[in-house]
Structure formats: structure tokens, C-alpha cells
Amino acid sequence: MAKDNKIEAFKCCPIDYGFKRIGGKYKGRILYYLYEAKVLRYGELSRAVADITTKMLTQSLKELEADGLINREMFPVVPPKVEYSITDRGRKLIPFIKELMEWSLEQMKTENISPIFFSKPQSQ
């Protein structure tokens, strides 16, 4: 009997699934900044995640939006105005992100690695 490919396509390790949504260098920080500031515009996010390229920020925001972790609201004005905010689904990840940060700080301390903290974004 042949396997049902539809069912197979939806089987996935829950850990892989979670890290696919927030993995990478920037997504966790973007979510955390949106959680802290409530609403940020593209430029504010770009300044908050200072070491990110325009291409990576755009890609990360699109992926986070597609995964339902952030909202993107576009206003019909000139110049264009776009605001980003965290969704309830994204907000549920914040305790995990905070715990990961605490764990990382402990590990960095044992390895004598100095943490770098980026400035907290301010919503206008």
C-alpha cells in the first residue's frame, strides 16, 4: 500500500518546527523588540537590529508575518507608512526567548564572553 503523501508532508519534529519559525540570527530579536515596543516602523526596527542588512530585515519580517508571529499594517499615505506589531501567537514565544537569553548569558559568563546588548527601540 502506498503512503499517503499528504499526511507525510505534515509530519515534523516539534523542535524543528519551532526553530524554523524563530531560528536564525535576527527573528528572536525582532520578536523581542516588537514585544517591548508594542509597535515599530521599518526604520525603527532597522535601527534596533543594527547589524542586519535591509534584505535580511525584509526577509525576516516577511517570514515572521507568514508564520503569524507579527502583524504588518500599511497606511495609505505618502511617504508610505508601515507598522509592525507582535501577534498573540508571537507573544507566546517571549517567555522562551527570555529563558534562552538567560541561559545564553550564563553560558557566556562561564566562557568569558562579553554580551553585546543593542539599544532598546523606541516607538514614536
PyMOL commands that set and color helices and strands:
alter all, ss='L'
color gray80, all
select helices_A, chain A and resi 5-9+14-22+27-37+42-48+54-66+88-91+94-110
alter helices_A, ss='H'
color red, helices_A
select strands_A, chain A and resi 39-41+70-75+81-86
alter strands_A, ss='S'
color yellow, strands_A
deselect
rebuild
show_as cartoon
